[in-house]
Amino acid sequence: MDYKQFVEDLKTNDKDFIKALEFLKNLSGKKVYLFSHDDPDGITSGVLMSRLLENLDIEHEVFFPGAFVLNSNDFPDSEYDVAIIMDKGSLPQYSEFGDLGKEFLFIDHHFTPGLPKNVTVYNPNKPNPGPYKGCSASFLVHNFLTALGQESIFYDFFCLVGLKGDFAIEPVTKIVSDYVKSFYESVEKKFSKLLYPMKIHPTMFDVEQREKSCFLNQFTELIHAVSGGGFQFFYNDYDKALKDVNQPLLSFDYLRELEDNRFHFNDVTNLYDFINKSSYKEPLSKIYQYYERDWDKGIDVINNALLLASVKDTGFFLYSGNKVKLMPMLGSVSIFDLKVENKLKHGMIIMASKEADVVHFSVRATGGAFHSGKLCSNMAEEWKKNRNPKTNENNISGGGHPRAAECVSKMNSIDFGPALHSFLDLFKELREGSDKFNTEG
């Protein structure tokens, strides 16, 4: 099945896709608010949906709230008719938005224990039997663009960046999720120069090997650094010139400019060819250089993680300490190093920290039998059971992908000790053979 056939199949046989597509077709005359995650997948999803609405002549505004889980306080006013939320979960607690008297569409791809009611949801990884469909929100929005006959080499590029940002594709080692393979094969020749493995500086996305990279990986790391990577790693206080820069919006505007200026992908010879002709050259360059400096400082710290145990060819490592700049992303590379050093087939690192009123557990894996998102989703449920009295359970969230996931508690909703104890209880279940953490099923 080629990619267009894939989308035609969605239009014919996927009831959730059909419902969401009709939602998008019926936006004429309405004011739409777009909310998206502030990482490469979320930024590219925002760009793609914004272009879709522009092409339909729909009035809209774009927002990138810092917290992953949206709440009613994130809506700046009541003037909108419709809200479209991308790459920010499709959690049961979003049911409350159905009572606001507005129309809501959630487009998401994360594993979730349940879906919200009274709102429209499109998530191919909704709770059901079967393997996880590795993809990205950018891919899902691209499906809608294609279904509506909107095509562009730039839409294809933005989709690739989102897929790379969420580890659904790996051009260097030729690993591509089955669910997105028809799309990848349809654009591979167009972007052969950007996908070609070379002996250039490896990135945070080169987690299967550290000898080579490609321009797509390097560009996606640039967008990760500039957007704040979903963790608000901002550099406003590093340089006076960056004081008033909104990094997620900078990333959004920069990607749109690439399309507006009809950037020539075949002209790329190094990462800075993407940057040098941009009107945003100065802040992009400064932020990326600060990011590289923080990366070099942090990687040695995370490599001190301890091996807890090995289960089904997967070594589980734990790092606990004060907040380290870029900690979640550092783990993606560190777990590769730790796996090799300990002669393991697969590895998973759990990074646990507390800063101010936030407890944050971040999980990164190299693959294997265990699903990082399911571990974090189950951990969030345990944290809610053990949260401090009089705190809102909506301050606790957890979930993600097979290889990358987060569990976060805000507003002192749980103390670090009980949070760590909950993880160790779940890890005991995992070691005893519980299948609720498995990648399949």
C-alpha positions as CSV (number, residue, x, y, z in Angstrom):
1,M,0.0,0.0,0.0
2,D,1.5,3.4,-1.0
3,Y,0.9,6.5,1.1
4,K,-2.1,7.9,-0.8
5,Q,-3.7,4.5,-0.5
6,F,-3.0,4.6,3.2
7,V,-4.8,7.9,3.6
8,E,-7.7,6.7,1.4
9,D,-8.0,3.7,3.7
10,L,-8.3,6.1,6.7
11,K,-10.9,8.2,4.9
12,T,-13.0,5.0,4.2
13,N,-12.5,2.7,7.1
14,D,-11.3,4.7,10.2
15,K,-14.4,6.1,12.0
16,D,-12.3,8.4,14.2
17,F,-10.4,9.8,11.3
18,I,-13.6,10.4,9.3
19,K,-15.1,12.2,12.3
20,A,-12.0,14.4,12.8
21,L,-11.8,15.1,9.0
22,E,-15.5,16.3,9.0
23,F,-14.7,18.5,12.0
24,L,-11.9,20.2,10.0
25,K,-14.2,20.6,7.0
26,N,-16.8,22.4,9.0
27,L,-14.7,25.2,10.4
28,S,-15.8,27.9,8.0
29,G,-16.7,31.2,9.7
30,K,-15.3,30.0,13.1
31,K,-12.3,31.4,15.1
32,V,-9.9,28.6,16.0
33,Y,-7.3,28.4,18.7
34,L,-4.4,26.0,18.0
35,F,-2.5,24.5,21.0
36,S,0.5,22.3,20.4
37,H,3.4,20.8,22.3
38,D,6.6,22.9,22.4
39,D,9.0,20.2,21.0
40,P,9.9,19.4,17.4
41,D,6.8,17.2,16.8
42,G,4.5,19.8,18.4
43,I,6.1,22.7,16.6
44,T,5.9,21.0,13.2
45,S,2.3,19.9,13.9
46,G,1.5,23.5,14.7
47,V,3.0,24.7,11.4
48,L,1.2,22.0,9.4
49,M,-2.2,22.7,11.0
50,S,-1.7,26.5,10.7
51,R,-1.0,26.0,6.9
52,L,-4.1,23.7,6.6
53,L,-6.3,26.4,8.2
54,E,-4.8,29.1,6.1
55,N,-5.5,27.2,2.9
56,L,-9.1,26.8,4.1
57,D,-9.2,30.6,4.9
58,I,-10.0,29.9,8.6
59,E,-9.1,32.6,11.2
60,H,-6.8,31.1,13.9
61,E,-4.2,31.8,16.6
62,V,-1.4,29.6,17.7
63,F,-0.2,28.9,21.3
64,F,2.5,26.7,22.9
65,P,1.6,26.3,26.6
66,G,4.6,25.1,28.7
67,A,2.7,22.4,30.6
68,F,2.1,19.2,28.7
69,V,-1.4,18.7,30.1
70,L,-3.7,21.5,29.1
71,N,-6.2,23.1,31.5
72,S,-8.9,25.7,31.2
73,N,-6.5,28.5,32.4
74,D,-4.5,28.0,29.2
75,F,-7.3,29.7,27.2
76,P,-6.5,33.4,27.0
77,D,-10.2,34.5,26.6
78,S,-13.6,33.2,25.5
79,E,-13.6,34.7,21.9
80,Y,-12.7,31.4,20.2
81,D,-15.3,29.0,18.7
82,V,-13.0,26.0,18.3
83,A,-9.9,24.7,19.9
84,I,-7.6,22.2,18.2
85,I,-5.0,20.6,20.5
86,M,-2.1,18.6,19.0
87,D,0.5,16.4,20.6
88,K,-0.5,17.2,24.2
89,G,-2.2,13.9,25.1
90,S,-5.8,12.7,24.8
91,L,-6.4,12.1,28.5
92,P,-9.7,11.3,30.3
93,Q,-9.4,14.5,32.3
94,Y,-9.9,16.5,29.1
95,S,-13.6,15.6,29.3
96,E,-14.1,18.8,31.3
97,F,-13.5,20.8,28.2
98,G,-16.8,19.4,26.8
99,D,-18.6,21.6,29.3
100,L,-17.1,24.9,28.1
101,G,-19.6,25.4,25.3
102,K,-16.9,25.2,22.6
103,E,-15.8,22.6,20.0
104,F,-12.7,20.7,20.8
105,L,-10.5,18.4,18.6
106,F,-7.6,16.5,20.1
107,I,-5.0,15.1,17.7
108,D,-2.5,12.9,19.5
109,H,-0.4,9.7,19.2
110,H,0.7,9.0,22.7
111,F,-0.3,5.9,24.6
112,T,-3.2,6.7,26.9
113,P,-5.1,4.7,29.5
114,G,-8.4,6.2,28.4
115,L,-10.0,8.8,26.2
116,P,-11.9,12.0,27.1
117,K,-15.6,12.2,26.5
118,N,-17.7,15.0,25.0
119,V,-14.9,16.1,22.7
120,T,-13.6,14.9,19.3
121,V,-10.5,12.8,19.5
122,Y,-8.2,11.3,16.9
123,N,-5.5,9.0,18.3
124,P,-4.5,5.8,16.5
125,N,-3.0,4.6,19.8
126,K,-6.2,4.8,21.7
127,P,-6.7,2.0,24.2
128,N,-7.2,-1.2,22.2
129,P,-5.4,-4.5,21.7
130,G,-2.6,-4.5,19.2
131,P,0.9,-3.1,18.7
132,Y,1.8,0.5,19.3
133,K,1.6,2.5,16.1
134,G,4.8,4.4,16.0
135,C,4.2,7.8,14.5
136,S,4.0,11.5,15.4
137,A,1.4,14.2,15.6
138,S,3.0,15.8,12.6
139,F,2.3,12.6,10.7
140,L,-1.4,12.6,11.7
141,V,-1.8,16.3,10.6
142,H,-0.1,15.4,7.4
143,N,-2.7,12.7,6.9
144,F,-5.4,15.3,7.1
145,L,-3.6,17.6,4.7
146,T,-3.3,14.8,2.2
147,A,-6.9,13.8,2.7
148,L,-7.9,17.3,1.8
149,G,-5.7,17.4,-1.3
150,Q,-3.1,19.8,0.2
151,E,0.4,18.8,-0.8
152,S,3.8,20.5,-0.6
153,I,7.4,19.4,-0.3
154,F,7.6,21.6,2.8
155,Y,4.7,19.7,4.4
156,D,6.6,16.5,3.8
157,F,9.7,18.0,5.4
158,F,7.9,19.2,8.5
159,C,6.3,15.8,8.8
160,L,9.8,14.2,8.7
161,V,11.1,16.5,11.4
162,G,8.2,15.6,13.7
163,L,8.7,11.9,13.0
164,K,12.5,12.2,13.7
165,G,11.8,14.2,16.9
166,D,9.6,11.4,18.3
167,F,12.0,8.6,17.2
168,A,9.5,7.1,14.7
169,I,12.2,7.1,12.0
170,E,15.9,6.7,12.0
171,P,17.4,7.3,8.5
172,V,21.0,6.5,9.5
173,T,20.2,2.9,10.6
174,K,17.2,2.5,8.3
175,I,14.8,2.0,11.1
176,V,11.3,3.1,10.2
177,S,8.1,2.4,12.1
178,D,5.7,0.2,10.1
179,Y,2.9,2.6,10.5
180,V,4.7,5.5,8.7
181,K,6.6,3.4,6.2
182,S,4.4,4.2,3.2
183,F,4.9,7.9,3.8
184,Y,8.6,7.6,4.4
185,E,9.1,5.6,1.2
186,S,7.0,8.2,-0.7
187,V,9.4,11.0,0.2
188,E,12.7,9.3,0.6
189,K,14.0,10.2,-2.8
190,K,13.0,13.8,-2.5
191,F,15.1,14.2,0.6
192,S,17.9,11.7,-0.2
193,K,20.6,14.3,0.6
194,L,19.1,15.1,4.0
195,L,18.6,11.4,4.9
196,Y,22.0,10.1,3.7
197,P,24.3,8.8,6.6
198,M,27.6,10.6,6.9
199,K,30.5,10.9,9.3
200,I,29.3,14.2,10.7
201,H,28.7,15.2,14.4
202,P,26.2,12.8,15.9
203,T,23.1,14.2,17.6
204,M,20.8,13.4,20.5
205,F,18.8,11.4,18.0
206,D,21.6,9.1,17.0
207,V,20.9,6.5,19.8
208,E,21.5,3.3,17.9
209,Q,25.0,4.2,16.9
210,R,27.4,7.2,17.5
211,E,29.6,7.0,14.4
212,K,27.3,8.8,11.8
213,S,24.4,11.2,11.5
214,C,22.5,12.9,8.7
215,F,21.3,16.4,8.0
216,L,17.7,15.6,9.0
217,N,18.9,14.5,12.5
218,Q,21.0,17.6,12.9
219,F,18.2,19.9,11.8
220,T,15.7,18.2,14.2
221,E,18.2,18.7,17.0
222,L,18.4,22.4,16.1
223,I,14.6,22.7,16.4
224,H,14.7,20.7,19.7
225,A,17.3,23.2,21.1
226,V,15.6,26.3,19.8
227,S,12.0,25.3,20.9
228,G,13.1,24.3,24.4
229,G,12.5,20.6,23.6
230,G,9.2,20.4,25.4
231,F,10.9,21.0,28.8
232,Q,11.2,24.8,28.6
233,F,15.0,24.8,28.4
234,F,15.2,28.4,27.5
235,Y,18.2,30.7,27.2
236,N,16.7,34.1,27.9
237,D,19.0,34.7,30.8
238,Y,22.2,33.5,29.0
239,D,22.4,36.5,26.7
240,K,20.9,40.0,26.6
241,A,20.0,39.5,22.9
242,L,17.8,36.6,23.9
243,K,16.0,38.3,26.8
244,D,12.7,38.7,25.1
245,V,12.8,35.7,22.7
246,N,9.9,33.3,22.9
247,Q,11.7,30.1,21.8
248,P,8.7,28.0,20.7
249,L,7.3,30.8,18.6
250,L,10.8,31.5,17.2
251,S,10.9,27.9,16.0
252,F,7.4,28.1,14.6
253,D,8.1,31.4,12.7
254,Y,11.5,30.0,11.5
255,L,9.9,26.9,9.9
256,R,7.2,29.0,8.2
257,E,9.9,31.2,6.8
258,L,11.7,28.3,5.3
259,E,8.5,27.6,3.3
260,D,7.8,31.3,2.5
261,N,11.4,31.7,1.1
262,R,11.1,28.4,-0.8
263,F,14.3,27.0,0.8
264,H,16.3,24.6,-1.5
265,F,16.9,21.4,0.4
266,N,19.4,20.1,-2.2
267,D,21.7,23.1,-1.5
268,V,22.5,21.9,2.1
269,T,26.1,21.1,2.8
270,N,26.1,21.6,6.6
271,L,23.7,22.4,9.3
272,Y,24.3,26.2,9.1
273,D,23.1,26.3,5.5
274,F,19.6,26.0,7.1
275,I,20.3,29.0,9.3
276,N,22.6,31.5,7.4
277,K,20.0,33.0,5.1
278,S,17.3,33.2,7.7
279,S,16.2,36.5,9.2
280,Y,16.3,34.7,12.5
281,K,20.0,33.7,12.1
282,E,21.3,35.5,15.2
283,P,19.0,34.0,17.9
284,L,19.0,30.5,16.2
285,S,22.8,30.4,16.2
286,K,23.2,31.7,19.8
287,I,20.6,29.3,21.2
288,Y,22.1,26.3,19.5
289,Q,25.6,27.1,20.7
290,Y,24.4,27.4,24.3
291,Y,22.6,24.1,23.9
292,E,25.8,22.4,22.7
293,R,27.7,23.8,25.7
294,D,25.1,22.5,28.2
295,W,25.1,19.1,26.5
296,D,28.8,18.7,26.9
297,K,28.6,19.5,30.6
298,G,25.7,17.2,31.3
299,I,26.5,14.0,29.5
300,D,29.2,12.9,31.9
301,V,26.9,13.5,34.9
302,I,24.1,11.2,33.5
303,N,26.6,8.5,32.7
304,N,26.9,7.9,36.4
305,A,23.6,6.1,36.5
306,L,23.5,2.8,38.4
307,L,22.3,-0.6,36.9
308,L,19.3,-1.8,39.0
309,A,18.8,-5.1,37.3
310,S,18.6,-6.8,33.9
311,V,15.2,-8.2,32.7
312,K,14.5,-9.8,29.4
313,D,17.8,-8.6,27.9
314,T,17.1,-5.0,29.1
315,G,19.2,-3.3,31.6
316,F,17.4,-0.8,33.9
317,F,19.5,2.1,35.1
318,L,18.6,4.7,37.7
319,Y,20.0,8.3,37.9
320,S,18.8,10.5,40.8
321,G,20.1,13.9,41.5
322,N,19.6,17.7,41.3
323,K,18.1,19.0,38.0
324,V,20.6,18.7,35.2
325,K,20.1,21.0,32.2
326,L,18.9,18.9,29.2
327,M,18.4,15.9,31.4
328,P,15.7,14.0,29.5
329,M,17.5,14.4,26.2
330,L,20.9,13.5,27.6
331,G,19.4,10.1,28.7
332,S,18.7,9.1,25.1
333,V,22.5,9.1,24.3
334,S,23.6,8.0,27.8
335,I,21.5,4.8,27.7
336,F,23.2,3.9,24.5
337,D,26.6,4.3,26.2
338,L,25.5,2.4,29.3
339,K,24.0,-0.4,27.2
340,V,27.3,-0.9,25.3
341,E,29.5,-0.6,28.4
342,N,27.5,-3.2,30.3
343,K,27.2,-5.5,27.2
344,L,23.4,-5.5,27.1
345,K,21.1,-5.9,24.2
346,H,18.8,-3.1,25.3
347,G,18.7,-0.5,28.0
348,M,16.3,1.8,29.8
349,I,17.3,4.7,32.0
350,I,15.0,6.3,34.7
351,M,16.1,9.8,35.6
352,A,14.5,11.1,38.8
353,S,14.8,14.6,40.1
354,K,13.0,17.3,42.1
355,E,13.3,21.0,41.6
356,A,11.2,23.5,43.6
357,D,7.6,22.1,43.6
358,V,8.1,19.7,40.7
359,V,9.0,16.0,40.8
360,H,10.1,14.7,37.4
361,F,10.8,11.2,36.3
362,S,12.1,10.9,32.7
363,V,12.5,7.6,30.9
364,R,14.6,6.8,27.8
365,A,15.1,3.4,26.2
366,T,16.9,1.8,23.3
367,G,14.0,-0.5,22.4
368,G,13.2,-4.0,23.6
369,A,10.2,-5.6,25.4
370,F,9.3,-2.7,27.7
371,H,7.3,0.5,26.9
372,S,8.5,3.7,28.5
373,G,5.2,5.4,28.1
374,K,3.3,2.6,29.9
375,L,5.7,2.7,32.7
376,C,5.2,6.4,33.2
377,S,1.4,6.2,32.7
378,N,1.2,3.5,35.4
379,M,3.5,5.5,37.6
380,A,1.3,8.6,37.3
381,E,-1.7,6.6,38.4
382,E,0.2,5.4,41.5
383,W,1.3,9.0,42.3
384,K,-2.3,10.1,42.1
385,K,-3.2,7.5,44.7
386,N,-0.3,8.6,47.0
387,R,-0.5,12.4,46.4
388,N,-0.4,14.9,49.2
389,P,-3.8,15.8,50.7
390,K,-5.7,18.7,49.2
391,T,-3.7,18.6,45.9
392,N,-5.3,18.3,42.5
393,E,-4.7,15.0,40.7
394,N,-4.6,17.0,37.5
395,N,-1.2,18.3,38.6
396,I,0.2,14.8,38.0
397,S,0.6,13.4,34.4
398,G,2.6,10.6,32.8
399,G,2.9,8.8,29.5
400,G,4.8,8.8,26.2
401,H,6.3,6.6,23.6
402,P,8.0,3.2,23.8
403,R,11.5,4.8,23.9
404,A,10.8,8.2,25.6
405,A,8.3,9.2,28.3
406,E,7.8,11.5,31.3
407,C,6.0,11.4,34.6
408,V,5.6,14.8,36.2
409,S,4.1,16.1,39.5
410,K,3.6,19.9,40.0
411,M,2.6,22.1,42.9
412,N,4.1,19.7,45.5
413,S,1.4,17.1,44.7
414,I,3.7,14.3,45.8
415,D,7.0,14.2,47.7
416,F,10.1,12.7,46.1
417,G,10.3,9.8,48.6
418,P,6.8,8.4,47.9
419,A,7.3,9.1,44.1
420,L,10.5,7.0,44.1
421,H,8.8,4.3,46.2
422,S,6.0,4.1,43.6
423,F,8.5,3.5,40.9
424,L,10.3,0.8,42.8
425,D,6.9,-1.0,43.5
426,L,6.2,-0.9,39.7
427,F,9.7,-2.1,38.9
428,K,9.1,-5.0,41.3
429,E,5.9,-5.9,39.3
430,L,7.9,-5.6,36.0
431,R,10.6,-8.0,37.3
432,E,8.0,-10.4,38.5
433,G,6.5,-10.7,34.9
434,S,3.6,-8.2,34.8
435,D,2.7,-7.6,31.1
436,K,1.3,-4.1,31.6
437,F,4.6,-2.6,30.7
438,N,5.2,-4.6,27.5
439,T,5.7,-2.9,24.2
440,E,3.3,-5.3,22.4
441,G,-0.4,-5.4,23.4
